[in-house]
Amino acid sequence: MRYIIILIFLFVFLKTHAQYSNYFSDAALRIEYVIAGNHDSQKVFVHALRKSAQWGGPQKNLTDTFGYGHYRVSVYDSVSSKLIFQRGFSSLFREWQDTPEAYITERAWNEVAVIPYPLKTVKIEIERRDKKNLFQPLYSSYINPAKDRISKDISAIPVFDVQVKGKASEKVDIVFVPDGYTKEEMKKFREDVKRFSGYLMKSKPFSENADNFNIRAVELPSAESGTDIPADEIWKNTAVSSSFYTFEMERYLNVFDMWSLYEATSGVPQDVVFVIVNSAKYGGSGIYNYYAVSSSDNIYSEYVAVHEFGHCFGGLGDEYYDKSTTYTEYYPFDVEPWEPNLTTMVDFGRKWKTLIDKSTPVPTPSDEKYLKTVGVFEGGGYTSKGVYRPCVDCTMKTNKPDNFCPVCRAALKRMIDYYIDR
C-alpha cells in the first residue's frame, strides 16, 4: 500500500509539473497598463510588457479557486483555448470608483498584472467584477513571446533574506520594499523589516505556519526621507510615491507608482509585496494580491501591518463601520460580498455557516454571552446595517494584532495551503 501511495504522489507531481512546463518558463511576465475612467466606466491601455527573472507563485495551483477580488487576469492557450492560469486581484482605482470624486470627474492610474512567462502565444483577459458580482470583459489581447516587444528587467537593487524556508513555488514569498528611506537609512530599513516580519509571524495562523514563508527585502533608496502628507503641504520625492490622505482619508496610506514598485521587486520571488513607509504617522493599506502598506514607527504599526496583510494576502474585508471612509454604497445589500469574512446574508451558505453552533441565534446579538462565539453580527464593511461579520471582535475590526477570529484564521490558512501547493 505504501508503494502505491508513493507512485500516486509521483504521478500527480509529474503531471502537474508537466502542465506548468508545457506552457510556462520559470520567469514572469509583467504587464504594465493604465486603467482610466469614472464611477460608471473603465478602460485598460497597455503600456509595456516586461520579463522578470523569476515566477514566485505556485506551479501546481495555477487557476484561482477562491473567486476573490474586483478583477481577475486569465491566460488561455491560443490553440486549444484551455484556461492555463487565473488570478483574482483588486486595485486602488476600483476603490476610487466608489468615492464622490468619481461621480464628477475621470482619472487614470498605472497598474500591473503579473503572470508566469508563456513559452508560446497565449490569450490574456482582464475582467472586472460588476455590482452584481458577475465578471465582465475589460481587456483582451494575444501575447506572442517570440515576436512581441518584451523588455527584460536587469535589476541591480540589493536584496537581503530574512528567512528562506524552501522553493519559491512551494512557499508564500513576501518581499518588503522601503519608501521614504534614503541611502543612509538602509540600516534602519533592515531593522524595520526584521521587526515587521516578527509582527506577522507572531499572529495566528502565521505563527503556526512560519516555516511556510520565505521573507526577503529589496534595498530601494529614496531621494528624500518620509512621505507625502498633503493636508500639511508636505511633499517628498520617494521611490514609489507613497502618500497619506488617499481619497481624503488621513490614515489611508497608499503607493501611487505601481510600475516602479513592481520593477523594484522584479528580481525577487514574490507572492506578497509589502511596503514599509518611513514615517511615525498612523496609517496603511492593503489591496488583495497587489500590496500591503504600513508606516514604520507608529505605536499601532504592529496592528496595521497584520491587518493590512490580512487584506492583501487573504482577501479579508474590513469589519469596522465608521464615518471616516468616503466610499458610497461599497457593499450593495442585495449582493453577497466576495470577501470571506463579510456577508449580506444573500448567499450565506457559502460563507461560515457551517462554523456556527445550532444554538447560536442568527443574526447574533453583540452581548457578553456571545463575546467569544462565531455568529452573524451586524455591522461591517463600513456600514452599521445590512452587512455582517463573524465575531464581535477581530483584527479586521479593532486595533489588536494576533486577534483574527476563527473565520479569518481559516480563510488565511486556506490561502497558505494554496500557495504552498498543498
N, C-alpha and C positions, 0 to 999 in steps of 0.2 A: 504493500500500500504506500509506503514512504517513497519508493522509487516512482510510482505512478504520479504522486503529488509533485515530485521534483520535475518529472517530464512535462506535466501540465503547466507548471510555472515557467519552465524554459520555453515551451511553445508559445505561451501568452506573451512573454517578454520579447522573444524574437519576432513575433508577428507585429506587436505594437512598435518596436524599434524599426522594423522594416517599413511600416506605414509612414513613420516620420521621415526616414531616409529616402523614401521614394519621391517625396515632394519637396523636402527642405534640406538646407545645409545647416551647419552649426552657427552660422551668422544670423543677424537680424536685419530686417528692412524697416527703416523708419520713414514714415510718410508724413512730411510736414505740410500742413494745409491751413488755410484761413477759413473760418466759419463766420458768416455775416448774416444779419437780418434784424428782425424786431420781435415783438411779442407773438406775432402770428406767422412769421415766415423765417426761413433759414436756408442757406445755401453754402456748399463747400467748394472751395477753389484750391487745387493742389499747388503747392509752392515748389517742393523739391522731393526727390527720393534719395535716401542715403543708406549706405550699407554700414552697419555697425559690426564690431568684432565678434560678438557672441550673443546668441539667443539664450536668455537665462531662465525661460519658463519651462514648464513640463514638456516632455516629449511624448508622453503617452496620453495624458488628458488634454487633447488639443481642441476639443469643442466644448463650449460653455454648457454647464449643467445647472446653472443657478438662475439664469434669467434676470440678473440684476443689472442696474444701470439705465441711464436715459438714452444710451446709444449702444450699438454693437457693431463691431467690424467682423466681416465674414470673408473667408477666402475659399474659392472654388477652383477645382481643376478645370482648365479651359476645355479639355477634350470630353471628359465624362460628366462635367457639371457636378461632381461629387463635392460635398462640403468637407474641407480638409482642415479648416481652422476657424474658430469663432471665439470672440471675447467681448464681454459687456464692459462698458465704462460710462462715466459721467463727465461733465465738464462745467467750467465756470460760466461759459456762455449760456448753457441751459438754465442755470440758476438765475442769471441776469434776465432771462426772458420773463420771469415771474416777478420782476420789480416794476414799480411805477414808471421808471425811465423808459423801459422797453415799449410802453404803450405810445410814447410820443416821439421816439427817435430810433435810428438804426445804428448799430455798432458792429465792429469786426474784431475777432480775436484770433491769435495764432495758436494752433493746437497740433497735436501729434498722435499718430496711431503707430504702434509697433507690432510687427508680425514676424514669424520665422522667415528667413530668407528663402524665397522659392527657387527651385532648380530649373523650372520651366514656366511657360506662360500660365498665369493664373488670373482669375477674375476677382477683383476686390469690390466689396459692397460695404457702405456705411449706412446704417439705418437709424432712424430716430424713433423714440417712443412717443406716441401721441397721448392726449389726455384720457383716452380710453384704454391705455396700457397696451395698445397694439403697435407693432413696429412698422414704420412706413419708410419707403425708399428715400434716401437723401443724396447718395453719390454712388456711382458705379464706373469702373474702368478696368481695362486689361493691363497687366504689367508683364512685360517680357524682359527677364533679366539679361538676356543675350543682346538685346537691341536698344532698350530704353536707356536714357541718360540717368545713370545712378552713380552718384559720387561716393567715394569711400572715406569714412572717418579715419583720421590718423590722430588719435588722442595722445597728447603728451602731458595730460594732467596727472599728477601723482595720486596713487591710490594706496590706502593702508587698510589692513584687515583688523577687525575687532575679534571676530570668531569665524572660522570656516570649518563646518562640520561634515561636508561632503560635496558631491557633484551638484552643480547648479540646477540640473534638470530634476533632482530629487530632493531639493531643499527649498525653503522660502528664502529668497535672496533680497535683503534690504540694503539699499545704498543711501548713505547720508550725504547731503550736499550743503555746503555753507552759503549763506548770503549775508552780506554786510560784514564779513570778516576780511580784513586786509591781510597782505602777505605776512606782516609782522604779528598777526593774531592767529596764525595757523596752529600754534601750540594750544591756545585756548580752544580752538575748534576741536582739536583731537581730544582734549579733556572733556569737552561738552558731548562729543559723540559717545565716549565711553559711559558718561553719565546717563545719556538718553537711552542707550542700549540697555543699561541697567533698569531704567524706568519700565521699559517694555517687558523685559524678561522677568520682572517681579510680579507681573499681573497674570492671573489665570485667564485663559488657558495657556498663555505663552510660557509661564514659568514651568508648567508641566511638559512642555514640548520644546525646551530651549535647544536641544540637540537637532531639531528640525530647521534651524535658522542659520543661514550664513549672513554675516553683517560686515559690510565694508563701507568705506567713505572716500570721497574724492576731495582733494585739496584745491578748491577753486577760489582764488582770492578775488576780492572786490577792490575797486579803486578807492572806495570810502567805507568807513565803519558805520554800521547802523542800518536803518531802513527808512522808507518814506512814512511820514505821519502828516498827511495832507491838511488836517484841521489845524495843525500847529505850523503850517508852512515850512515843514522840514522835508527836504528832498535830498536823496542820496544816490550816488552813482554806484550801483551794486550789480553783481554778476548776473542775477536772474530777475532783477526788478521787482522785489517784494514790496508790499505796501499794506499798511493798516487802512481802515475806513473803506474797505470794499463794499460797494452798494450803500455807502453812508453809514455802515455799521462799524463802530470804533474798533471793536475787538476782532473784526474779521480780517485776518492777515493772509494774503494770498500772493502767489507768484504770477507775474504777467509776461514773462518771456519764456514760453514753453520750448521754443526752438533751442535757446541757449541751455536751458535746463537739461534737455534730453541729449544735446550734443556733449555736455559735460560728463554725462553718465554712460555714454555710448560704448566705452571700453570695458564696462563692468557688468557682470551678470546681474539682472535686476528683475524682481517681481514687484517691489515697492520702492518708490523714490520718496525720501523723507528730507525735507529742507529745514535746517535749523537756522533761524534768523537771529542775528547778533543784537539782541535787544532785551531790556528788562520789562518792557511793556507787556501787559496781558494780551494774548491773542494767538490765533492759529486757524487752521482749516484742514479739512480732509475731503478729498473728492475721489470717489470709487475708481480704482485702477488707474489713477492719474498721479496724485501726490498727496502727502501729508505735510503740514507746515506747523511749526511751533516757535514762539520766541524762546530764547535760550535761558534767560535769567530771572523770570518771574517766579514768585513764590508758588504759583499754581502750574508751573511748567510741566511737572510730572503728570498731573491730571490731564492737561491739554494734550501732551504727547500721546498718552494712552487713548484718550477719547478720539482724537483725530486719526490715529492709527485704526481704530475701530471702523471709522467711516471708509478710509482709503482701502484697507485690506479686506475687511469683512462686509462692506456694503451696508453697515448698520445705519439706521436713521436716528436723528435727534429725537429724544423723548421729552425734552423740555417744551414749555409753552409760555412765552412771554411776549411783550410788545417791542422787544429790541430788534426783531427781524423786520425786513422790509419786503418780504415776499407777499404776494397776493394769491390766495386760493392755491397754495402749493400742493395740497392733497385734496382732490375732489372727493366728496363723501360717497359718491356712487361708484368709485373705483377702488379696488384693493391695491394698496401701495406695494411696490416691488421689494422694499426693504424687509428683511426677515423679522424685524422686531417691532413693526408697526402694523396696525390693521384698522380698517374701517368697518369690519365685520361683513363685508360684501362676499368675501371668499375666505373666511377664517379657517376653513378645513385644511388649507394648505399651509397654515402658519403653525402656531404652537398649541393647537387644540388638544393634541394627544398628551401634552405635559400637564394639563390641568386636572386636578382631582375632581371626581364627580360631585363631591360635597361643596365645592367652591362655586359660589354664585357668579353668573356672567350676565352683565358686567359686574365687576368686583368692587365693593366699597373700599375706599382708602382709609380704613380704620386699623387700629392696633392688631386686631385679630388676624388680619391678612398681611401684616407687615413683611413677613418672610415668605409669602405664598406666591406661586405662579398663578396668575389670573388674567383678567382683562380689565385694566384700569384706564378710565377715561382721562385723556389729556396726553398730548404728544404731537410731534410733527408741527410745532409752532402754534398749535391751537388747543384750547382747553375743552373743546367739544367736538365730537364726531370722529376723532382719531384716538386709538387706544394703544397702550403699551403693556408689556408682560408683567411687570412688577412695580411696587411702589417706588423703589429706588434702583438706580443702576448708574454705571459710569457714563452711559449715554444720556443721563439726566442731570446729575449733580456733580459737584467738584470733588469726586472721590476716585482715585486710582485703585486698581485691584478690586473693583466693585461691579464687574459685569454680572448681570443677572443670569440665571441658568439658560434662558433662551438665547441671549447674546453669546454666552460661552459656547453653547452648542453650535451656533452659526459660525463662530470663529474657528472652532475645531474642524468643522466640515471643510472650511476653506484651507486650513493647513493640510488636511488629508488630500485635498485636490491637488495642491501644488507639489506635494512630495510623491505624487503618483500612487497613493495608497488605494 
